């Protein structure tokens, strides 16, 4: 008969193996994004997640997509890198979303 496991060990293993665990690992990105970008950008964007060290951000319109990807991306990336402690972001992908 197997030994009983601690609930914290079981939950920890489940989170680590699930997509939800990946989101928890990068939770700081959601908070830091709101601190790093100005209010206009916050109102027109939504962080979707992190995949292969790339921050995925949805925008609500084509003009914002163009503005962020063409003119603000490198500045935002630098600000994020300086502010993040646990998550390493190498790139930002902006895409049109619905929210």
ChimeraX attribute file (.defattr): number of C-alpha atoms within 10 A of each C-alpha:
attribute: neighborCount
match mode: 1-to-1
recipient: residues
	/A:1	3
	/A:2	4
	/A:3	5
	/A:4	6
	/A:5	8
	/A:6	8
	/A:7	9
	/A:8	9
	/A:9	10
	/A:10	11
	/A:11	11
	/A:12	11
	/A:13	12
	/A:14	13
	/A:15	16
	/A:16	15
	/A:17	11
	/A:18	10
	/A:19	11
	/A:20	11
	/A:21	15
	/A:22	15
	/A:23	18
	/A:24	12
	/A:25	15
	/A:26	19
	/A:27	15
	/A:28	15
	/A:29	25
	/A:30	16
	/A:31	12
	/A:32	16
	/A:33	21
	/A:34	16
	/A:35	14
	/A:36	17
	/A:37	17
	/A:38	10
	/A:39	10
	/A:40	9
	/A:41	16
	/A:42	15
	/A:43	12
	/A:44	15
	/A:45	25
	/A:46	20
	/A:47	17
	/A:48	15
	/A:49	17
	/A:50	23
	/A:51	14
	/A:52	9
	/A:53	14
	/A:54	14
	/A:55	23
	/A:56	16
	/A:57	19
	/A:58	20
	/A:59	23
	/A:60	16
	/A:61	14
	/A:62	12
	/A:63	9
	/A:64	19
	/A:65	21
	/A:66	14
	/A:67	12
	/A:68	21
	/A:69	15
	/A:70	10
	/A:71	11
	/A:72	12
	/A:73	16
	/A:74	14
	/A:75	11
	/A:76	18
	/A:77	17
	/A:78	14
	/A:79	16
	/A:80	23
	/A:81	16
	/A:82	10
	/A:83	16
	/A:84	16
	/A:85	11
	/A:86	12
	/A:87	17
	/A:88	16
	/A:89	18
	/A:90	13
	/A:91	19
	/A:92	19
	/A:93	15
	/A:94	21
	/A:95	18
	/A:96	14
	/A:97	16
	/A:98	9
	/A:99	9
